């Protein structure tokens, strides 16, 4: 457990930095989902299963899905199609 926690914190920092540095919106959505998954594992390692489940549902699934739907709607509107 002593090496696991710093390693997970490092992964959280790397994935958070990747979210900021990725320029393509589609890839950024997947980086957000990966960050949510890393945070889920970190919360589980910190023995906070309720927070981990919330992060899994919201940060890994719901928010990236909503961003993808919004991106599809914006692109469909920009090309002249009806959503």
N, C-alpha and C positions, 0 to 999 in steps of 0.2 A: 504494500500500500504506500510505502514511502516514495517509491519512484513513480508510481502511477499518477499521483496527484500533480506533481510538477509537469509531467509529460502531457497530461490532459490540459493543464493551464497553457502550456506552450502551443498545443494544437488549437485551443480556443483563440489565442492571440494570432496565430497564423491564419486561421479561417476568417477571423474578423478583419484582418488586414487584407485578405484576398477579396472580401466583399467590397471593400473600399477601392481597391486598385483595379478590379476588373471593369473594363469599359463597355463591353457588349451587354445590353440589358438581359438578353436570354441567359447568358452565362452568369450574370450577376444574380439572377433568380436562383440558379442552381448552387451558387456560392452561399446564398442566404440559407438555403435548405441544408447544405453541408454544415454551416455554422450552427444551425439549430440542432442538428444531429450530434455534433461535438458537445454542445452545451447540455444536451439531454444525457449523454454519457457522463459528463462531468457532474451534473446534479445527482445522478444515480450513484456515482462514486462518493459523493459527499453525504450520502444517505438521506436524500430528500426525494423520495419517490413520487410524492404528489407534485412537486415542482417539475420533476423530470417528465412526468406524464403530460403535464400542461405544456411544457416546452415541446414535447414530441408532437402534440396535436396542433399547437398554434405555430410554433417557430419552424417546424419541419414540414408540415403539411398545409395548413390553412393559408398562411400568409404567402408562401411561394405560389400556391395555386391561384390566389386572388391576383397576384402580380402578373402571372401568365395570362389570365383572362383579360386583365386590363391592357396588357401589351397587344394581345390579339385584337381587342376592340379598337385600339388606337391605330394599329396598322390597317385594319379593315376600313376604318373611317378615312384614313389618309389615301387609300387606294380608290376611294369612291364607292365602295360596297356598303350595303346596309348590314349592321351587326346582327 
